[in-house]
Amino acid sequence: MEAFATELNDAELVLVVSDNPEAPVLEKARRRGVPVAVVARDGSRGDHERALLETVAAAGAEHLLLAGYMRILSPRFLERFEGTILNIHPSLLPDFPGLDAQERQWEAGVTVAGATVHFVDEDVDSGPILLQGSIEVRGDEGPDGLADRILTEVEHRIYPQAVRTLVDRLRDQTPRITRALFSVSDKTGIADFARRLAKLDVTLLASGGTAAALEEAGLGVTRVEEVTGAAEVLGGRVKTLHPAVHAGILADRRNPDHLRELSGSGYAPIDLVVCNLYPFERTLASGASRDAVVEDIDIGGPTLVRAAAKNADGGVTVVVDPADYDEVAEAIDASGSVPIDMRRRLAAKAFALIAGYDAVIAGWATGRAPKMLRYGENPHQDARLEADGSGRGVAAGTLLQGKELSYNNLLDLDAAYRAVFGPGPHRCAVVKHTNPCGLAEADTQAEAFHRALSGDPEAAFGGILGFNRRLEGATAGAIVDSGLFVECIAAPGFDASAQQVLSARKNLRLLAVPPGDPNPPRLVHAVGGGLLVQDADPGPADPSTWRVVTKTQITDDHWGEVGFAMRAVAILKSNAVCVTSDRTLRGTGAGLMSRIDACRLALEKAGDDTRGAVLASDGFFPFDDCVRLAAEAGIAIVIHPGGSRRDQDVIDACDELGLAMVFTGRRHFRH
């Protein structure tokens, strides 16, 4: 109801119907001036449906939205409103259709629940799905709590979104594609695409080299200068920047005033813009002169792309990626136009292209141009480093010694430095493949190194070292005396004596990291078709909020070790379990597919150091198997987030075995 006053305010709510005269929704509708009706379920089902059909038809309803309507509609009713009836169901269909879906999901032990908006057909909750939303199930909420969260966190959110999608689809009366403008730097597939459009009677407009390429392919082309009445000037810098082009792109086909003004000015609509940009980044990476780099800053291309993308809702399609040519051509072949969902998706892609293009130019102009690396994770992969301009972290570090840093070096240097960053005692991390295999705190820096190395001396070979304070000469001597082969060291700085000691190792890279928190505020992960962006994990919650949940308690002397263990496991890849004692990482199981395997590996790596130690996990224990292994190995304290449905089983096992266990209330998955 509230959505029709906000995001759905361009859709008319003509009637609210209920079979219950006391339904709260009726009063809400009355307050908003929306007509209401009560159609009681007296008599037969047929009588009720006939009365309902007459009521909604009299109101002029074209589409029906069901919420809590617990009857199957008859074929006669569905025929009257074919394909226009939406329902929302409290499960992720096709699972759990029908009644009591929330309770049945809880009883089945699902970890993810949600709701589905679907079109109604003759069967139970089986119509085509329009939209779904989900939430993670909490272990202690019970079926009633789950039902309430599905309603408030999912249904109230996705139903308006689904109606918005339906309204947009119904309103999209896109005119046929009749004129297409081509202006591309990358001419991959362009001739074939244009030929398909020409066969569909689409007029081809093109500029400069694109026009020449299409003409060479035997296609009839109207050159842009014929449209504008103005020749290209300034060596081709100005070709498409003209009202005859941009008015044709920006005229909103839904706006009669736009169309009248366009016609009165002697301009014609341009329905499709096919454009990609000058290869600025490639030119920059080639080491070209400044003049050559400046010349490859595209002006007309981004202007065309932005104009077309802006007018996606107004009927214009923009294509910036040759990979989309086939899909667009097929859509035009099928209906003569491009549907609004596709236009919006292509517009989003276009805006992203411009944003990335401008970001690279801005980086170059401000001295933050991407730095090309020798290769990526593997020699056959290209890679580069793009600084964010904050002046913090390893991206802004100064290489004091050794050959250029590789992609993998930078990843591991970042992991090592972030693992130890912050005030407090001396800390040292030994990192392999972004996971610490050694981590320790101590009163002296050299001792922190020795302890970190003791955690897994075998895995430390070829590792990356991170320190939270300037590297001292004594520590440099300890590194050399250990005989450990080290690839790189990251620290806030290096004493002159430390640099002198380490200078004998010519290939050892020393990276001085500038002041400031190296942890990025946002983490970005590329997925097929997009980017996942999340806030960075700030680390374990305040220890004052942690709870000892077992009969065996923890003395004040233990809390420092427990906190160290939780900080250590929080920086390991999931599933992660670690064992610590004396503020030293003794054993890790990281990046494992099952938590029990992570536990076994951590205990195995720790060996005899498990006696009286702390075992930490980045996620809850779903069963009591891990704590039983821990007790068998002599672990004294277990710490993890808690939150499993079987927490009490795990607590009972700890009480049986004499273990102390702490719940932190915060999970630390890292993928």
C-alpha positions as CSV (number, residue, x, y, z in Angstrom):
1,M,0.0,0.0,0.0
2,E,2.7,2.5,1.0
3,A,4.6,1.8,-2.2
4,F,1.8,3.3,-4.3
5,A,2.6,6.7,-2.6
6,T,6.3,6.4,-3.4
7,E,8.1,4.2,-6.0
8,L,4.8,3.2,-7.6
9,N,3.2,6.7,-7.6
10,D,2.9,6.6,-11.4
11,A,0.6,3.5,-11.2
12,E,-3.1,3.9,-10.2
13,L,-4.4,1.7,-7.4
14,V,-8.1,1.5,-8.3
15,L,-9.4,-0.8,-5.6
16,V,-8.5,-2.7,-2.5
17,V,-10.7,-5.9,-2.0
18,S,-10.9,-8.1,1.1
19,D,-13.3,-10.8,2.3
20,N,-12.8,-9.5,5.8
21,P,-14.5,-6.2,6.6
22,E,-12.1,-5.7,9.6
23,A,-9.0,-6.2,7.5
24,P,-6.5,-3.4,8.5
25,V,-5.6,-2.8,4.8
26,L,-9.1,-1.5,4.2
27,E,-8.7,1.3,6.7
28,K,-5.3,2.1,5.2
29,A,-6.8,2.4,1.8
30,R,-9.7,4.6,3.0
31,R,-7.2,7.0,4.7
32,R,-5.4,7.3,1.3
33,G,-8.6,7.8,-0.6
34,V,-8.4,4.5,-2.4
35,P,-11.8,2.8,-3.1
36,V,-12.4,-0.4,-1.1
37,A,-14.8,-3.3,-1.4
38,V,-15.7,-6.3,0.8
39,V,-16.6,-9.5,-1.1
40,A,-17.5,-12.1,1.6
41,R,-16.9,-15.8,1.0
42,D,-20.6,-16.6,1.6
43,G,-22.1,-19.3,-0.5
44,S,-20.2,-21.4,-3.0
45,R,-16.7,-20.8,-4.4
46,G,-18.3,-20.0,-7.8
47,D,-20.6,-17.4,-6.3
48,H,-17.7,-15.7,-4.5
49,E,-15.6,-15.7,-7.7
50,R,-18.4,-14.2,-9.8
51,A,-18.9,-11.4,-7.2
52,L,-15.2,-10.8,-7.0
53,L,-14.9,-10.7,-10.8
54,E,-17.8,-8.3,-11.1
55,T,-16.3,-6.0,-8.4
56,V,-12.8,-5.7,-9.9
57,A,-14.1,-5.4,-13.4
58,A,-16.5,-2.6,-12.4
59,A,-13.5,-0.8,-10.9
60,G,-11.7,-0.9,-14.2
61,A,-8.8,-3.1,-12.8
62,E,-6.4,-4.3,-15.4
63,H,-4.0,-6.2,-13.1
64,L,-4.5,-8.0,-9.8
65,L,-2.1,-8.2,-6.9
66,L,-2.8,-11.0,-4.4
67,A,-1.6,-11.1,-0.8
68,G,-2.9,-13.7,1.5
69,Y,-5.6,-14.9,-0.9
70,M,-5.7,-18.6,0.0
71,R,-7.8,-20.0,-2.9
72,I,-7.0,-21.4,-6.3
73,L,-8.5,-19.2,-9.0
74,S,-10.8,-20.9,-11.6
75,P,-9.9,-21.1,-15.3
76,R,-12.7,-18.6,-16.0
77,F,-11.2,-16.0,-13.6
78,L,-7.7,-16.6,-14.9
79,E,-8.9,-16.2,-18.5
80,R,-10.3,-12.8,-17.7
81,F,-7.0,-11.6,-16.3
82,E,-4.6,-13.8,-18.2
83,G,-1.0,-13.1,-17.4
84,T,-1.7,-10.1,-15.2
85,I,-2.3,-11.6,-11.8
86,L,0.6,-11.5,-9.3
87,N,0.9,-13.4,-6.0
88,I,3.6,-13.4,-3.3
89,H,4.5,-16.6,-1.6
90,P,6.7,-17.0,1.5
91,S,9.3,-19.4,0.1
92,L,11.8,-19.6,-2.6
93,L,9.7,-21.4,-5.2
94,P,9.5,-24.1,-6.5
95,D,10.4,-25.3,-3.0
96,F,7.7,-25.3,-0.4
97,P,4.6,-24.4,-2.3
98,G,1.2,-24.3,-0.6
99,L,0.2,-23.7,3.0
100,D,2.5,-23.3,6.1
101,A,5.6,-22.7,3.9
102,Q,7.5,-20.8,6.6
103,E,7.0,-23.6,9.2
104,R,7.9,-26.3,6.7
105,Q,11.1,-24.4,5.8
106,W,12.1,-24.2,9.4
107,E,11.4,-27.9,10.0
108,A,13.5,-28.8,6.9
109,G,16.5,-27.0,8.4
110,V,17.1,-24.7,5.4
111,T,19.9,-22.1,5.8
112,V,18.4,-19.7,3.3
113,A,14.7,-18.8,3.1
114,G,12.7,-16.1,1.3
115,A,9.8,-15.1,-0.8
116,T,8.7,-15.3,-4.4
117,V,6.5,-13.0,-6.6
118,H,5.0,-15.1,-9.4
119,F,2.3,-15.0,-12.0
120,V,-0.8,-17.0,-11.0
121,D,-1.9,-20.0,-13.0
122,E,-4.3,-22.9,-12.4
123,D,-2.0,-24.8,-10.0
124,V,-0.7,-24.1,-6.5
125,D,2.2,-21.5,-6.6
126,S,3.5,-22.9,-9.9
127,G,3.2,-19.8,-12.2
128,P,6.2,-18.1,-13.9
129,I,8.5,-16.4,-11.3
130,L,9.0,-12.7,-11.6
131,L,11.2,-11.9,-8.6
132,Q,12.7,-13.6,-5.5
133,G,14.4,-12.4,-2.4
134,S,16.2,-14.3,0.4
135,I,17.5,-14.0,3.9
136,E,19.8,-16.3,6.0
137,V,18.0,-18.3,8.6
138,R,19.1,-17.6,12.1
139,G,19.6,-20.5,14.4
140,D,17.5,-19.3,17.3
141,E,14.6,-17.5,15.7
142,G,12.1,-20.4,15.4
143,P,9.4,-20.7,12.8
144,D,7.4,-17.7,14.0
145,G,10.5,-15.5,13.9
146,L,11.4,-16.7,10.5
147,A,7.9,-16.0,9.2
148,D,8.0,-12.5,10.6
149,R,11.4,-11.8,9.0
150,I,10.3,-13.2,5.6
151,L,7.3,-10.8,5.7
152,T,9.1,-7.7,6.9
153,E,12.5,-8.1,5.3
154,V,11.6,-9.8,2.1
155,E,8.0,-9.6,1.1
156,H,7.6,-5.9,1.9
157,R,10.8,-5.2,-0.2
158,I,10.3,-7.3,-3.3
159,Y,6.6,-7.0,-4.0
160,P,6.8,-3.3,-4.9
161,Q,9.9,-4.1,-6.9
162,A,8.1,-6.8,-8.8
163,V,5.1,-4.5,-9.5
164,R,7.5,-1.8,-10.7
165,T,9.0,-4.3,-13.2
166,L,5.5,-5.3,-14.4
167,V,4.4,-1.7,-14.8
168,D,7.5,-0.8,-16.8
169,R,7.1,-3.8,-19.1
170,L,3.5,-2.9,-19.8
171,R,4.3,0.7,-20.4
172,D,7.1,0.1,-22.8
173,Q,5.8,1.0,-26.2
174,T,9.1,1.2,-27.9
175,P,9.0,2.5,-31.5
176,R,10.7,0.3,-34.1
177,I,14.5,0.7,-34.6
178,T,14.7,2.6,-37.9
179,R,18.0,4.6,-37.6
180,A,21.3,3.4,-36.1
181,L,24.4,5.4,-35.6
182,F,27.8,3.6,-35.7
183,S,31.0,5.2,-34.3
184,V,33.5,2.7,-33.1
185,S,37.2,2.4,-32.5
186,D,37.1,-1.4,-32.1
187,K,35.5,-2.6,-35.3
188,T,35.2,-6.3,-34.3
189,G,32.0,-7.7,-35.7
190,I,30.7,-4.3,-36.8
191,A,30.2,-5.2,-40.5
192,D,28.2,-8.3,-39.7
193,F,26.1,-6.5,-37.1
194,A,25.4,-3.6,-39.5
195,R,24.6,-6.0,-42.3
196,R,21.9,-7.8,-40.2
197,L,20.4,-4.4,-39.3
198,A,20.4,-3.3,-43.0
199,K,18.4,-6.5,-43.9
200,L,15.8,-5.3,-41.3
201,D,15.5,-2.0,-43.1
202,V,17.4,0.0,-40.5
203,T,19.1,3.1,-41.9
204,L,22.9,3.1,-41.1
205,L,24.6,6.3,-40.1
206,A,28.3,6.3,-39.4
207,S,31.2,8.7,-38.8
208,G,34.8,8.8,-40.1
209,G,36.6,5.5,-40.1
210,T,33.6,3.6,-39.2
211,A,31.7,4.8,-42.3
212,A,34.7,3.8,-44.4
213,A,34.8,0.3,-42.9
214,L,31.1,-0.3,-43.5
215,E,31.4,1.0,-47.1
216,E,34.3,-1.2,-47.7
217,A,32.1,-4.1,-46.5
218,G,29.6,-3.2,-49.3
219,L,27.0,-1.5,-47.1
220,G,25.1,1.6,-47.9
221,V,25.9,4.3,-45.2
222,T,24.7,7.8,-44.5
223,R,27.8,9.7,-43.3
224,V,27.3,11.9,-40.2
225,E,28.3,15.0,-42.2
226,E,25.3,14.4,-44.4
227,V,23.1,14.4,-41.3
228,T,24.6,17.5,-39.7
229,G,25.4,19.5,-42.8
230,A,28.8,20.2,-41.3
231,A,32.1,18.6,-42.3
232,E,34.5,17.0,-39.7
233,V,36.9,19.6,-38.3
234,L,40.1,19.8,-36.3
235,G,41.4,16.6,-37.8
236,G,38.4,14.6,-36.8
237,R,38.2,15.9,-33.2
238,V,34.7,17.2,-34.0
239,K,32.4,14.9,-35.9
240,T,29.2,14.0,-34.0
241,L,28.9,17.0,-31.6
242,H,25.9,18.5,-33.3
243,P,22.2,19.0,-32.5
244,A,21.2,16.9,-35.5
245,V,22.8,14.0,-33.8
246,H,22.2,14.6,-30.1
247,A,18.7,15.8,-30.4
248,G,17.9,12.7,-32.3
249,I,19.4,10.6,-29.5
250,L,18.0,12.6,-26.6
251,A,14.4,13.0,-27.7
252,D,12.2,11.0,-25.3
253,R,9.8,9.0,-27.5
254,R,7.2,9.2,-24.7
255,N,7.2,13.0,-24.7
256,P,5.0,14.5,-27.5
257,D,6.7,17.9,-27.0
258,H,10.1,16.4,-27.7
259,L,8.9,14.7,-30.9
260,R,7.2,17.9,-32.1
261,E,10.3,20.0,-31.4
262,L,12.5,17.4,-33.1
263,S,10.4,17.4,-36.2
264,G,10.1,21.2,-36.3
265,S,13.9,21.5,-36.2
266,G,14.2,19.2,-39.2
267,Y,15.9,16.5,-37.1
268,A,15.1,12.8,-37.1
269,P,15.2,10.3,-34.2
270,I,18.2,8.0,-33.8
271,D,17.1,4.8,-32.2
272,L,20.3,2.8,-31.8
273,V,23.8,4.0,-30.9
274,V,26.7,1.6,-31.5
275,C,29.9,3.1,-30.0
276,N,33.1,2.2,-28.3
277,L,35.9,4.5,-27.3
278,Y,39.4,5.4,-28.3
279,P,41.9,2.9,-26.7
280,F,43.3,5.4,-24.2
281,E,44.5,2.7,-21.7
282,R,46.3,0.7,-24.4
283,T,48.0,3.9,-25.7
284,L,49.0,4.8,-22.2
285,A,50.4,1.3,-21.4
286,S,52.4,1.4,-24.7
287,G,54.6,4.1,-23.3
288,A,53.5,6.6,-26.0
289,S,54.3,10.3,-25.8
290,R,52.1,12.7,-23.9
291,D,50.8,14.1,-27.1
292,A,49.8,10.7,-28.4
293,V,48.1,9.9,-25.0
294,V,46.2,13.1,-25.1
295,E,45.0,12.5,-28.6
296,D,43.4,9.2,-27.5
297,I,41.2,10.9,-24.9
298,D,37.8,10.4,-26.6
299,I,35.3,13.2,-26.5
300,G,32.6,12.5,-29.0
301,G,32.3,8.8,-28.1
302,P,31.6,9.2,-24.4
303,T,29.1,12.0,-25.3
304,L,27.2,9.7,-27.7
305,V,27.2,6.8,-25.2
306,R,26.1,8.9,-22.2
307,A,23.3,10.6,-24.3
308,A,22.0,7.2,-25.5
309,A,22.3,5.6,-22.1
310,K,20.4,8.5,-20.5
311,N,17.5,8.0,-22.9
312,A,17.1,4.2,-22.4
313,D,13.7,4.6,-20.8
314,G,12.8,7.1,-23.6
315,G,13.3,4.4,-26.3
316,V,17.0,4.5,-27.3
317,T,19.4,1.6,-27.2
318,V,23.1,1.9,-26.7
319,V,25.6,-0.9,-27.5
320,V,29.2,-0.5,-26.4
321,D,30.4,-4.1,-26.4
322,P,30.7,-6.3,-29.6
323,A,29.6,-9.3,-27.4
324,D,26.1,-7.7,-27.3
325,Y,25.7,-7.4,-31.1
326,D,24.0,-10.8,-31.6
327,E,21.5,-10.3,-28.7
328,V,20.4,-6.9,-30.0
329,A,20.1,-8.0,-33.6
330,E,18.0,-11.0,-32.5
331,A,15.7,-8.7,-30.5
332,I,15.2,-6.3,-33.4
333,D,14.7,-9.2,-35.8
334,A,12.0,-10.7,-33.5
335,S,10.0,-7.5,-32.7
336,G,11.5,-4.6,-34.5
337,S,12.6,-3.0,-31.2
338,V,14.7,-3.7,-28.1
339,P,12.7,-4.3,-24.9
340,I,13.2,-1.9,-22.0
341,D,14.8,-4.5,-19.7
342,M,17.6,-5.0,-22.3
343,R,17.9,-1.3,-22.9
344,R,18.4,-0.6,-19.2
345,R,21.0,-3.4,-18.9
346,L,22.9,-2.1,-21.9
347,A,22.7,1.5,-20.6
348,A,24.1,0.4,-17.2
349,K,27.0,-1.3,-19.1
350,A,27.5,1.9,-21.0
351,F,27.7,4.1,-17.9
352,A,30.1,1.7,-16.3
353,L,32.3,1.9,-19.4
354,I,32.4,5.7,-19.3
355,A,33.1,5.7,-15.5
356,G,36.0,3.3,-16.0
357,Y,37.4,5.2,-19.0
358,D,37.3,8.5,-17.1
359,A,38.8,7.0,-14.0
360,V,41.8,5.8,-16.0
361,I,42.2,9.3,-17.6
362,A,41.9,10.9,-14.2
363,G,44.5,8.6,-12.7
364,W,46.9,9.5,-15.5
365,A,46.2,13.2,-15.2
366,T,46.8,13.2,-11.4
367,G,49.9,11.0,-11.5
368,R,48.1,7.9,-10.5
369,A,48.2,6.1,-13.8
370,P,47.9,2.3,-13.6
371,K,51.3,0.6,-13.2
372,M,51.8,-2.4,-15.5
373,L,53.1,-5.4,-13.7
374,R,55.3,-8.1,-15.3
375,Y,52.3,-10.5,-15.3
376,G,49.4,-11.6,-13.1
377,E,49.0,-14.6,-10.9
378,N,50.5,-16.7,-13.7
379,P,52.8,-15.7,-16.6
380,H,50.1,-15.9,-19.2
381,Q,47.9,-13.2,-17.4
382,D,48.3,-9.4,-17.9
383,A,48.1,-7.4,-14.7
384,R,48.5,-3.8,-13.4
385,L,48.3,-2.0,-10.1
386,E,45.8,0.9,-9.8
387,A,46.4,3.1,-6.8
388,D,43.3,4.7,-5.1
389,G,45.1,8.0,-4.4
390,S,44.8,7.6,-0.6
391,G,48.6,7.3,-0.2
392,R,48.2,4.3,2.1
393,G,49.0,0.7,2.1
394,V,51.3,-1.4,-0.1
395,A,50.0,0.3,-3.3
396,A,51.7,3.5,-2.1
397,G,54.8,1.8,-0.7
398,T,58.4,2.6,-1.7
399,L,60.5,-0.3,-2.9
400,L,63.9,0.2,-1.3
401,Q,65.6,-2.9,-2.6
402,G,65.2,-5.8,-5.0
403,K,63.5,-6.3,-8.4
404,E,60.1,-5.0,-9.3
405,L,57.2,-6.4,-7.3
406,S,54.9,-8.9,-9.0
407,Y,51.1,-9.3,-8.7
408,N,51.5,-12.2,-6.2
409,N,54.2,-10.2,-4.2
410,L,51.7,-7.3,-3.8
411,L,48.9,-9.6,-2.7
412,D,51.0,-11.3,-0.1
413,L,52.7,-8.0,1.0
414,D,49.2,-6.6,1.6
415,A,48.1,-9.6,3.5
416,A,51.2,-9.6,5.7
417,Y,51.2,-5.9,6.5
418,R,47.5,-5.8,7.2
419,A,47.8,-8.9,9.5
420,V,50.2,-7.0,11.8
421,F,49.1,-3.4,11.4
422,G,48.2,-1.4,14.4
423,P,49.6,-0.2,17.8
424,G,50.6,-2.5,20.6
425,P,53.5,-4.9,20.9
426,H,55.9,-6.0,18.2
427,R,54.1,-8.2,15.6
428,C,55.4,-10.3,12.8
429,A,53.5,-12.3,10.1
430,V,54.8,-14.9,7.7
431,V,52.4,-15.1,4.7
432,K,52.1,-17.7,1.9
433,H,49.3,-17.3,-0.7
434,T,47.7,-14.5,1.4
435,N,47.3,-16.8,4.5
436,P,49.6,-16.3,7.5
437,C,51.4,-19.5,8.3
438,G,53.2,-17.7,11.1
439,L,52.0,-14.9,13.3
440,A,53.2,-13.7,16.7
441,E,53.4,-10.9,19.2
442,A,56.4,-10.3,21.5
443,D,58.2,-7.7,23.6
444,T,61.0,-7.4,21.0
445,Q,60.8,-7.5,17.2
446,A,63.4,-10.2,16.8
447,E,61.5,-12.4,19.3
448,A,58.3,-11.8,17.3
449,F,60.0,-13.0,14.2
450,H,61.4,-16.1,15.9
451,R,58.0,-17.0,17.3
452,A,56.2,-16.4,14.0
453,L,58.8,-18.6,12.2
454,S,58.3,-21.4,14.7
455,G,54.6,-21.7,13.8
456,D,55.3,-23.5,10.5
457,P,59.0,-23.3,9.5
458,E,58.5,-25.5,6.5
459,A,55.7,-23.5,5.0
460,A,57.6,-20.2,5.7
461,F,60.1,-21.0,3.0
462,G,59.7,-18.4,0.2
463,G,57.2,-16.4,2.3
464,I,56.5,-12.7,2.8
465,L,57.2,-11.0,6.1
466,G,55.2,-8.2,7.6
467,F,56.1,-6.1,10.6
468,N,54.1,-3.4,12.4
469,R,57.1,-1.3,13.3
470,R,60.3,-0.1,11.5
471,L,62.6,-3.1,10.9
472,E,65.5,-3.0,13.3
473,G,69.0,-4.1,12.6
474,A,68.7,-6.9,15.3
475,T,65.7,-8.3,13.5
476,A,67.4,-8.2,10.1
477,G,70.3,-10.1,11.6
478,A,67.8,-12.7,13.0
479,I,66.3,-13.1,9.6
480,V,69.7,-13.7,8.0
481,D,70.9,-16.0,10.7
482,S,67.7,-18.1,10.4
483,G,68.7,-19.1,6.9
484,L,65.1,-18.6,5.8
485,F,64.5,-17.7,2.1
486,V,62.3,-14.7,2.1
487,E,60.8,-13.1,-1.0
488,C,59.7,-9.7,0.4
489,I,59.4,-7.7,3.7
490,A,56.8,-5.0,4.4
491,A,57.3,-2.6,7.3
492,P,56.6,1.0,8.1
493,G,60.3,1.7,7.5
494,F,63.7,0.2,7.7
495,D,66.6,1.3,9.9
496,A,69.8,2.0,8.1
497,S,71.4,-0.9,10.0
498,A,68.6,-3.3,8.8
499,Q,69.1,-2.2,5.2
500,Q,72.8,-2.7,5.4
501,V,72.4,-6.2,6.8
502,L,69.8,-7.2,4.2
503,S,71.6,-5.6,1.3
504,A,73.6,-8.8,0.8
505,R,70.4,-10.5,-0.4
506,K,70.1,-8.7,-3.7
507,N,66.8,-10.3,-4.7
508,L,65.1,-9.6,-1.4
509,R,62.5,-6.9,-1.8
510,L,62.1,-4.3,1.0
511,L,58.9,-2.3,0.9
512,A,58.5,0.7,3.1
513,V,54.7,1.2,3.7
514,P,53.6,4.8,4.4
515,P,51.7,5.8,7.5
516,G,47.9,5.2,7.7
517,D,45.5,2.4,8.0
518,P,46.2,0.0,5.0
519,N,42.7,-1.6,5.3
520,P,40.5,-0.5,2.4
521,P,37.0,0.7,3.4
522,R,35.4,-1.4,0.7
523,L,36.2,-4.8,-0.8
524,V,35.5,-5.5,-4.4
525,H,35.2,-8.9,-6.1
526,A,34.5,-9.4,-9.8
527,V,31.8,-11.9,-10.7
528,G,30.5,-12.8,-14.1
529,G,28.6,-9.7,-15.3
530,G,29.4,-7.4,-12.4
531,L,31.1,-6.5,-9.2
532,L,30.4,-7.5,-5.6
533,V,31.1,-4.7,-3.2
534,Q,31.1,-5.0,0.6
535,D,32.3,-3.1,3.6
536,A,35.6,-4.4,4.9
537,D,35.5,-6.7,8.0
538,P,36.6,-4.5,10.9
539,G,37.9,-7.6,12.8
540,P,36.6,-9.2,16.0
541,A,34.0,-7.4,18.1
542,D,34.8,-5.7,21.4
543,P,35.9,-8.5,23.8
544,S,33.7,-7.0,26.4
545,T,30.7,-8.3,24.4
546,W,32.0,-11.9,24.3
547,R,30.4,-14.6,26.4
548,V,31.8,-17.6,28.2
549,V,29.0,-20.1,27.6
550,T,30.4,-23.2,29.4
551,K,30.6,-24.2,33.1
552,T,34.4,-23.9,32.8
553,Q,35.3,-20.2,33.0
554,I,38.3,-18.3,31.8
555,T,40.7,-16.4,34.1
556,D,41.8,-12.9,33.4
557,D,45.2,-14.2,32.3
558,H,43.6,-16.0,29.4
559,W,41.7,-13.2,27.7
560,G,44.8,-11.8,26.0
561,E,45.5,-15.1,24.4
562,V,41.9,-15.7,23.5
563,G,41.8,-12.3,21.7
564,F,45.0,-13.0,19.8
565,A,43.6,-16.3,18.6
566,M,40.4,-14.7,17.3
567,R,42.3,-11.9,15.6
568,A,44.5,-14.6,14.0
569,V,41.7,-16.7,12.6
570,A,39.8,-13.6,11.3
571,I,42.5,-13.0,8.7
572,L,42.6,-16.6,7.4
573,K,40.7,-17.8,4.4
574,S,37.5,-19.8,5.2
575,N,36.9,-22.3,6.4
576,A,39.5,-21.4,9.0
577,V,40.6,-22.8,12.3
578,C,43.8,-22.0,14.2
579,V,45.6,-23.0,17.4
580,T,47.6,-20.4,19.4
581,S,49.6,-20.2,22.6
582,D,52.0,-17.6,24.0
583,R,50.6,-15.1,21.4
584,T,52.0,-17.3,18.7
585,L,50.2,-19.0,15.8
586,R,50.9,-22.7,16.3
587,G,48.8,-24.4,13.6
588,T,46.3,-23.3,10.9
589,G,43.7,-25.0,8.8
590,A,42.7,-22.4,6.2
591,G,40.7,-22.4,2.9
592,L,39.3,-25.9,3.6
593,M,35.9,-27.0,2.3
594,S,34.8,-28.5,5.6
595,R,35.3,-27.1,9.2
596,I,36.2,-30.5,10.6
597,D,39.1,-30.8,8.1
598,A,40.3,-27.3,9.0
599,C,40.2,-28.3,12.6
600,R,42.2,-31.5,12.0
601,L,44.8,-29.7,10.0
602,A,45.3,-26.9,12.6
603,L,45.7,-29.5,15.4
604,E,48.1,-31.6,13.2
605,K,50.2,-28.5,12.4
606,A,50.3,-27.4,16.0
607,G,51.6,-30.9,17.2
608,D,52.6,-30.9,20.8
609,D,51.8,-27.2,21.2
610,T,48.1,-28.0,21.5
611,R,48.4,-28.7,25.2
612,G,46.7,-25.9,27.1
613,A,46.3,-23.9,23.9
614,V,43.4,-21.9,22.4
615,L,41.5,-23.1,19.3
616,A,39.7,-20.4,17.3
617,S,37.2,-20.7,14.4
618,D,36.0,-18.1,11.9
619,G,32.5,-19.6,11.9
620,F,30.3,-21.5,14.3
621,F,30.7,-25.2,14.9
622,P,27.6,-27.0,13.3
623,F,28.4,-30.2,15.3
624,D,30.4,-31.1,18.4
625,D,33.0,-33.1,16.4
626,C,35.6,-30.2,16.4
627,V,35.4,-29.6,20.1
628,R,35.8,-33.3,20.8
629,L,39.0,-33.4,18.6
630,A,40.2,-30.3,20.4
631,A,39.7,-31.8,23.8
632,E,41.5,-35.0,22.7
633,A,44.5,-32.9,21.6
634,G,44.6,-31.0,24.9
635,I,43.1,-27.7,23.9
636,A,41.9,-25.7,26.9
637,I,39.8,-23.0,25.4
638,V,37.6,-22.8,22.2
639,I,36.4,-19.5,20.7
640,H,34.1,-19.0,17.8
641,P,31.1,-16.8,16.8
642,G,28.3,-19.1,17.9
643,G,24.9,-19.0,16.2
644,S,24.4,-22.6,15.2
645,R,21.1,-24.3,15.8
646,R,23.2,-27.0,17.6
647,D,25.0,-24.5,19.8
648,Q,23.7,-26.2,22.9
649,D,24.9,-29.6,21.7
650,V,28.4,-28.1,21.3
651,I,28.2,-26.4,24.7
652,D,27.1,-29.7,26.4
653,A,30.1,-31.5,24.8
654,C,32.5,-28.8,26.1
655,D,31.0,-29.2,29.6
656,E,31.4,-32.9,29.4
657,L,35.0,-32.6,28.3
658,G,36.0,-29.8,30.7
659,L,36.6,-27.2,27.9
660,A,35.9,-23.5,28.2
661,M,34.2,-22.0,25.2
662,V,33.6,-18.3,24.2
663,F,31.0,-17.0,21.8
664,T,32.0,-13.7,20.1
665,G,28.7,-13.1,18.1
666,R,30.6,-12.1,14.9
667,R,31.5,-14.3,12.0
668,H,34.7,-13.7,9.9
669,F,34.3,-15.5,6.6
670,R,36.9,-14.7,4.0
671,H,36.6,-16.0,0.4
